[in-house]
Every structure is written in C-alpha cells, then in structure tokens.
Amino acid sequence: MPFTKEQKKKILDGLKEKIAKQKAMIFVAIEGLKVKDAFTLRKKLKAVDARLAIAKKTLAQIALKEQGIDLDFKNLPGEAGIIFGFKDETSAAKVAHEFSKTNPALKLLAGFVENKLATAEEIAVLAQIPDRQTLLSQFTSCLAGPIRGLETVLQGNTRNLLLVLSSIKK
C-alpha cells in the first residue's frame, strides 16, 4: 500500500534528522533478513547508540541530497537500509560487520564516515579498529612506558648501593 504525502513527509523528516545527527552511516542490503534477526540487529545497535532505518530508496535519496550527500542510493542492490551511528564512527560499523558475519542476509554495501563516502571494504576495516576506550588506554600505556623505565633505572642504582653496603657489613 502506497504511503500518503503526510506519511512520506514524516519519514523524510525523520531521515533528515538522523542524517544531521549521525557520525557514521552504513548502507546495508537487508533482502532476506528475517524479522527476528532484524529485531536482534536493532537491539545490538541500540546498545551502542546506533539505529537501523529502512525506507524507500527514493525517500532516502531525497533525504541524502537535501543534507548535501551525493550518493546514488537508488543504484544500491537489493532492499536497502541505513545504519546510523550517533556515538562514534566505529561502533555501528563493528555491530554491522559482526552481524553480517553470522547472518549472510545482511550485506555491507557502502558507508559515509567523516563526510566521505566509504566502500564496503573500508567499512569492514573500520570495524576492525578498537573502540575509543581501548585506544585511549593503549595510548596512556605508551606514554607511561618511558616513565616506568626511568623509575626502574633509578631504583637500580639504589638497590646496587644497598647490596654493596650489605656485603661490606658482613
């Protein structure tokens, strides 16, 4: 059943709002995705502050164009959906990539990250990057490494002096 103009306007406004707030968009093919699998995907996406939107390609194309994104959404194969990542650039890609490994009905098609179009391969690489918290802890560890080394060297001199003094005492 076709949508009325009011319904289309409401869908279009929702898409524009999500496009304006997103940090990353992943375009996926959802043809053959079962309802229970779609529900599971939505639940996983919600946990990382991401959403799956399914709309007609023409409405998605209009919303993308109005937000200044030049992507020919109509030419994407199959029934398409858009995953919006609101928290960061990698979390939505991670969930989509992991889900596509276990469920072949979901296929990564392309993406839009940091105001640039990305291929499916680039989205898969983006999904491999550790999350922000892990990267920050690794960076902190790298900064603390030289300080720990200096501390060990300084303790070595004190320890050697104590060993010499204790051997003289005996």
C-alpha positions in Angstrom: 0.0 0.0 0.0 1.5 3.4 -1.0 2.2 6.0 1.6 0.3 9.2 1.8 2.1 12.5 1.4 1.9 13.1 5.1 3.5 9.7 5.9 6.2 10.4 3.3 6.9 13.8 4.8 7.1 12.3 8.3 9.6 9.6 7.1 11.6 12.2 5.2 11.8 14.5 8.3 12.9 11.5 10.4 15.6 10.6 8.0 16.9 14.2 7.7 17.0 14.4 11.5 19.0 11.2 11.8 21.4 12.2 8.9 22.0 15.6 10.6 22.9 13.9 14.0 24.9 11.0 12.7 28.7 10.4 13.0 28.6 7.5 10.6 26.2 5.9 8.2 26.4 2.4 6.9 24.3 1.3 3.9 23.3 -2.3 4.1 21.3 -4.7 2.0 18.6 -6.4 4.1 17.0 -8.5 1.5 16.1 -11.9 3.0 16.7 -10.7 6.6 14.2 -12.4 8.9 12.1 -10.3 11.3 13.7 -11.9 14.4 17.1 -11.3 13.0 16.2 -7.6 12.3 15.0 -7.3 15.9 18.2 -8.8 17.2 20.2 -6.4 15.0 18.2 -3.4 16.2 18.8 -4.5 19.8 22.5 -4.7 19.3 22.6 -1.4 17.5 20.6 0.3 20.3 23.2 -0.8 22.8 25.9 1.2 21.0 23.7 4.2 20.3 23.0 3.4 16.7 19.8 2.9 14.7 18.7 1.0 11.7 16.3 2.9 9.3 14.5 1.2 6.5 12.9 3.5 4.0 12.1 3.5 0.3 15.1 4.3 -1.8 13.6 7.4 -3.3 12.9 8.9 0.1 16.4 8.0 1.3 17.8 9.6 -1.9 15.9 12.8 -1.3 16.9 13.0 2.3 20.6 12.4 1.5 20.6 15.0 -1.3 18.9 17.6 1.0 21.7 17.0 3.6 24.4 17.5 0.9 25.4 13.9 0.5 25.9 12.9 -3.1 25.2 9.2 -3.2 23.2 7.4 -5.8 21.2 5.4 -3.2 18.8 4.1 -5.9 21.5 2.1 -7.6 22.4 0.1 -4.4 21.5 -3.5 -4.9 18.5 -5.1 -3.2 16.4 -3.8 -0.4 18.5 -1.3 1.4 18.7 0.1 4.9 20.8 2.7 6.6 22.5 2.2 10.0 23.1 5.5 11.7 25.9 5.6 14.3 25.4 8.5 16.8 28.0 7.8 19.4 31.2 7.3 17.4 32.4 6.3 13.9 33.3 2.7 14.7 30.7 1.2 17.0 27.9 0.9 14.4 30.4 -0.5 11.8 31.5 -3.1 14.4 28.0 -4.3 15.1 27.0 -4.4 11.4 30.2 -6.2 10.4 29.9 -8.8 13.2 26.2 -9.3 12.4 26.9 -9.8 8.7 29.4 -12.5 9.5 26.8 -14.6 11.3 23.9 -13.6 9.1 24.5 -13.7 5.4 21.3 -11.9 4.6 22.8 -8.6 5.8 25.4 -7.3 3.4 27.5 -4.2 3.9 27.2 -2.0 0.7 28.9 1.3 1.5 29.2 4.0 4.1 29.5 7.6 4.9 32.1 8.4 7.5 33.7 11.8 8.3 31.9 13.4 5.4 33.4 11.0 2.9 31.9 8.0 1.1 33.4 4.7 2.0 33.3 1.3 0.3 32.2 -1.9 2.0 35.8 -2.9 2.3 36.7 0.4 4.1 33.7 -0.2 6.5 35.0 -3.7 7.2 38.4 -2.2 8.0 36.8 0.5 10.2 35.1 -2.3 12.1 38.5 -3.8 13.0 39.6 -0.6 14.8 39.4 -0.9 18.6 36.9 1.3 20.4 37.8 4.7 21.8 38.2 3.4 25.4 40.7 0.8 24.3 42.6 3.2 22.1 42.9 5.7 25.0 44.2 3.0 27.4 46.8 1.9 24.8 47.9 5.5 24.3 48.2 6.0 28.0 50.2 2.9 28.4 52.6 4.1 25.6 53.1 7.4 27.4 53.7 5.7 30.8 56.3 3.2 29.4 59.3 5.6 29.4 58.4 6.8 32.8 58.3 3.2 34.1 61.7 2.6 32.5 63.2 5.6 34.1 61.8 4.6 37.5 63.4 1.1 37.1 66.8 2.5 36.2 66.7 4.9 39.2 65.7 2.1 41.6 68.6 0.0 40.2 71.2 2.4 41.5 69.7 2.5 45.0 69.4 -1.3 45.0 73.0 -1.8 43.9 74.2 0.7 46.6 72.3 -1.3 49.3 73.8 -4.6 48.1 77.3 -3.2 48.3 76.7 -1.8 51.8 75.1 -5.0 53.0 78.1 -7.0 51.6 80.6 -4.7 53.4 78.6 -5.1 56.7 79.0 -8.9 56.7 
